Each structure stands twice: as C-alpha cells, then as structure tokens.
Amino acid sequence: MTTTITNATIPADQIEQYHNEGYMILKRIIPDDMLEMLREECSYFVGYQDGMMDERGETTMGITHRGNRYFVANRYRQSHRLWRFIYGELMARVAQAALGQDVYLFHEQWVVKGPEQGMTFSWHQDSGYVKDRDANTQHQPYVTCWCTLDDMSEANGTVYLLPHSRGNTRDQIITHERQEGSNDLVGYTGDDPGIRIDVPAGSIVAFSSYAFHRSGSNTTPNMRRVYLPQYSAAPIVHSETNEPFGQVVPFVKDGRIVYDHAADNAAN
C-alpha cells in the first residue's frame, strides 16, 4: 500500500538553501516519542559495537574507536522499531525536499562521541568515501540526515558545514587523503572554519553528500549522539562492476511511500 506525501512541513527557504548551498536546518522536527525511541536504540547499538570489539580483542574498527567515537552502520534490520523512523513520513518529506519524487535508502548509522574524549572528525564529503572505493564514480549527490539525539553545541562536538559557495563543491567530489591513526578521509585543508551548527535535540540537519563538513571533540561529561540515515534519488553503484554501494531499498516512488517492511525483512 502506498501513502501520498508532501513537502508541506519543510520551509521553502530551507529547501532553497539546500539546493543553493547544500544544507537545510530543521529544528525540533522529530516528535518526542520518536526521539526517545532513537535514544533507546542508540544505547543498544553502542553496546553491540563494544561487544563486537571485545570479541575480537580490538579497540578500533575502521573509523570507530572504543569509548571515543562510534560509527555503527546498517544494522536497522536488527531492530523491530527503527524502520518506522527511517521509512516514515517525516523522513520521506525531508528526503523528497532534497532529492525529488524518488528516494532510496542508501545508508544508515549511529554517530556517537564519547564523554570528555570524543574524537574530532576531519573535513570531508560523504561522497568522498564512495570515491575512495570507486575513483571514477559519477553518482549524483545523496542526502545525509543528521538527526540530533542531544542538544548540539561547540562543547560537545557539533557539526560544521562549508556551504557550496565557500567550498566549491556544488558539482564535484574532491579526492580525499586517508589520515594515519584516525583512518579519516580528509578532503579540505583550507582556513575556512565553516558554519557551526548549534541545534536542540530532535532536529534534523540535512546536507548534500558533496558538502564539506567536520565535527569537533566532545568536552562534556555526556555522550553526543546522532542518528544518520542517508538517502539517494537512484541506486548508487560501482562505475565498473555495477555492484551497489550500501543499501538499495525503495522508499518513495513518484511521490508516494512504497517501502514494504515485510519484503525488506524477507530479502535480508
């Protein structure tokens, strides 16, 4: 069964800003009950990641560093409730505002900085991580939805964005260099500090995968938690092998939600 959706709750000025500068800011847009669910799920998945590292006798997995910084990716099918947010009407509206009438889930992950030690994250484009695996990629920008589970500030390591007009990124993916030690990919080393995004819990900062962004360290005694689903207008595949990157789950087709929860679970 399909559901008709509109962009009515997304301010027109923010949609315009996204298409001109690569980001939009939607403060306190996540309902309270959904926000509480996301916080509960976040606790579970951080514990899950710790368990995986314990089993392997490691403190680092990729760009995850235990107690400092967590990236827990593409585990939503292990939850009986996360799909209601990822494939709900709110995310359909946000994704459509950025991408148009067709939307696929591309990737989803938890991004958490530990208290009083959470690591920084260097300037990068999200699409830089695709290009690192496929140098000839020609994919169109997808949208990253940075959903805040806590109030975000300089003190706890909020995100900084470099608008397209300042990063010259509207139409290109920059080649990134891998940073030794952190395993971060770095695509910008200039002097522009970017725009600091201070927003309350329950906000969504949606930005283009071509837009440069970074984040600071968490100096507070509490974790800094973000849930981050990413959506594309079409499947993103390797330029030579045609193998898909990440998820390729139909979400919106011709302006209607078409996600089938039962079929998604059965296929995976």
C-alpha positions in Angstrom: 0.0 0.0 0.0 1.3 3.5 -0.9 1.0 6.7 1.0 0.8 10.2 -0.5 3.3 12.7 1.0 4.0 16.3 0.6 6.8 18.8 1.5 4.3 21.0 3.4 6.3 20.9 6.7 9.6 21.7 5.2 10.1 25.5 5.0 10.6 26.8 1.5 13.6 28.9 2.4 15.4 25.8 3.8 14.7 23.8 0.6 16.1 26.7 -1.4 19.2 26.9 0.9 19.7 23.1 0.4 19.7 23.4 -3.4 21.9 26.5 -3.4 24.3 25.9 -0.5 24.0 22.2 0.2 22.2 22.1 3.6 19.0 22.8 5.5 18.3 23.1 9.2 15.0 21.8 10.7 14.9 22.5 14.4 12.9 20.3 16.8 11.2 18.5 14.0 11.4 14.9 15.4 8.4 14.0 17.6 9.2 13.4 21.3 8.2 9.8 21.3 10.3 9.0 18.2 13.2 10.9 19.7 13.0 8.7 22.9 12.9 5.6 20.8 16.0 6.7 18.9 17.9 7.3 22.2 17.0 3.8 23.4 18.1 2.2 20.2 21.3 4.1 20.2 22.2 2.7 23.7 21.7 -0.8 22.4 23.8 -0.4 19.3 26.7 1.3 21.0 26.7 -1.7 23.4 26.5 -4.0 20.4 29.6 -2.4 18.9 31.5 -2.7 22.1 30.6 -6.4 22.3 32.0 -6.9 18.7 35.3 -5.2 19.6 35.5 -7.2 22.9 35.0 -10.4 20.9 37.8 -9.5 18.5 40.1 -8.2 21.2 40.3 -4.8 19.5 39.6 -1.2 20.4 39.3 0.1 16.8 37.1 -1.0 14.0 37.5 1.2 10.9 36.8 4.7 12.0 35.2 3.6 15.3 37.4 4.0 18.4 36.0 2.4 21.5 34.9 5.0 24.1 35.9 7.9 21.8 33.9 7.7 18.6 31.3 5.3 17.2 30.0 4.6 13.7 27.6 1.7 13.8 26.3 1.2 10.3 23.5 -0.6 8.5 22.1 -2.5 11.5 18.5 -1.3 11.4 17.1 -4.7 10.5 18.2 -5.9 13.9 15.7 -3.5 15.5 11.9 -4.0 15.4 11.2 -0.3 15.5 13.9 1.7 13.7 12.2 1.2 10.3 9.2 3.3 11.4 11.5 6.3 11.6 13.8 5.6 8.6 10.8 4.9 6.3 8.3 7.2 8.0 6.5 10.2 6.5 8.9 12.7 8.2 12.0 11.3 6.6 10.1 11.0 3.3 9.3 14.7 3.4 12.9 15.6 4.2 14.4 13.3 1.5 11.9 14.5 -1.1 12.7 18.1 -0.4 16.4 17.3 -1.2 16.1 14.7 -3.9 12.7 14.8 -5.6 10.0 12.3 -6.2 12.1 9.0 -6.0 14.0 8.1 -2.9 16.1 5.0 -1.8 17.7 4.3 1.5 21.4 4.4 0.8 23.0 4.0 4.3 22.1 4.5 8.0 24.3 4.7 11.0 24.8 5.9 14.6 27.4 8.5 15.1 28.4 8.9 18.8 31.2 10.8 20.5 32.2 9.6 24.0 32.2 11.9 27.0 35.2 14.1 27.7 37.2 12.4 25.0 35.1 12.1 21.8 37.4 12.5 18.8 37.1 15.1 16.1 36.1 14.2 12.6 38.1 15.9 9.7 36.7 17.9 6.8 35.2 15.5 4.2 32.5 15.0 1.8 30.4 11.9 2.4 30.7 11.2 -1.3 34.5 11.1 -0.8 34.1 7.8 0.9 32.4 6.4 -2.2 35.1 7.9 -4.4 37.7 6.3 -2.2 36.4 2.9 -3.3 35.5 3.9 -6.9 37.8 6.6 -8.3 35.6 7.1 -11.4 32.3 7.4 -9.7 29.8 9.7 -11.3 27.0 9.4 -8.7 24.7 12.3 -8.0 24.8 13.7 -4.5 22.7 11.9 -1.9 21.4 13.5 1.3 22.7 12.9 4.8 20.1 13.5 7.5 22.0 14.4 10.7 19.3 13.7 13.4 20.2 15.0 16.8 19.5 13.0 19.9 21.1 15.6 22.2 21.4 19.4 22.2 24.4 20.2 19.9 27.0 22.8 20.6 30.7 23.6 20.2 31.3 22.0 23.7 30.0 18.5 22.7 31.4 18.5 19.2 28.7 19.6 16.8 29.0 19.6 13.1 30.5 22.4 11.0 29.4 22.9 7.4 31.1 24.5 4.5 28.4 25.9 2.1 28.9 25.1 -1.6 29.7 28.7 -2.4 32.7 28.6 0.0 33.8 25.0 -0.6 33.3 25.0 -4.4 31.5 21.6 -4.0 28.2 22.0 -5.7 29.2 19.9 -8.7 32.3 17.9 -7.8 33.7 15.2 -5.5 37.1 16.0 -4.3 39.8 13.3 -4.0 40.4 12.7 -0.3 43.5 11.5 1.6 43.4 9.0 4.4 44.6 10.3 7.7 47.0 8.0 9.6 45.8 7.0 13.0 42.2 8.0 12.8 41.5 6.4 9.4 39.5 9.5 8.4 39.4 10.7 4.8 40.3 14.4 4.5 39.2 16.5 1.6 39.7 20.0 2.7 42.7 21.6 4.5 41.9 25.3 4.0 41.4 28.0 6.6 37.6 28.4 6.4 36.2 27.3 9.7 32.8 26.6 8.3 29.4 27.3 9.9 28.9 25.9 13.3 25.5 24.2 13.7 24.1 24.6 17.2 20.7 23.0 17.3 18.5 21.4 20.0 17.8 17.7 20.4 15.2 16.4 17.9 16.5 18.5 15.0 17.5 17.3 11.5 20.3 18.9 9.6 20.1 17.6 6.1 23.1 18.2 3.9 24.3 17.1 0.4 26.9 14.4 0.2 29.0 16.8 -1.8 29.1 19.4 1.0 32.2 19.5 3.2 31.6 19.0 6.9 33.6 18.3 10.0 32.9 18.0 13.8 34.8 18.9 17.0 35.6 17.0 20.1 33.2 16.3 22.9 34.4 18.1 26.1 31.2 17.5 28.1 30.6 14.7 30.6 27.8 13.2 28.4 27.8 11.3 25.1 27.0 13.2 22.0 24.6 11.1 19.9 23.4 11.4 16.3 21.3 9.1 14.1 22.2 9.4 10.5 20.1 7.9 7.7 21.2 8.8 4.1 19.0 8.6 1.0 19.7 8.7 -2.7 17.5 9.5 -5.7 18.7 6.4 -7.5 20.8 3.3 -6.6 24.5 4.2 -6.3 26.6 1.5 -8.0 30.3 1.0 -8.8 31.2 2.5 -12.1 32.9 -0.6 -13.4 31.3 -3.6 -11.6 27.8 -2.2 -11.3 27.8 -3.6 -7.8 25.7 -1.4 -5.4 27.2 0.6 -2.5 25.4 0.3 0.7 21.6 -0.2 0.8 19.3 0.0 -2.2 15.9 -0.1 -0.6 13.0 1.6 -2.4 11.4 4.2 -0.1 9.5 6.7 -2.2 8.3 6.3 -5.8 6.6 9.1 -7.8 6.0 11.0 -4.5 4.4 8.0 -2.6 5.9 5.9 0.1 6.3 2.4 -1.3 8.5 0.8 1.4 7.4 -2.8 2.1 8.6 -3.8 5.6 7.8 -7.5 5.2 9.6 -7.7 1.9 12.6 -5.9 3.2 13.0 -8.3 6.1 12.4 -11.4 3.9 15.0 -10.3 1.4 17.6 -9.9 4.2 
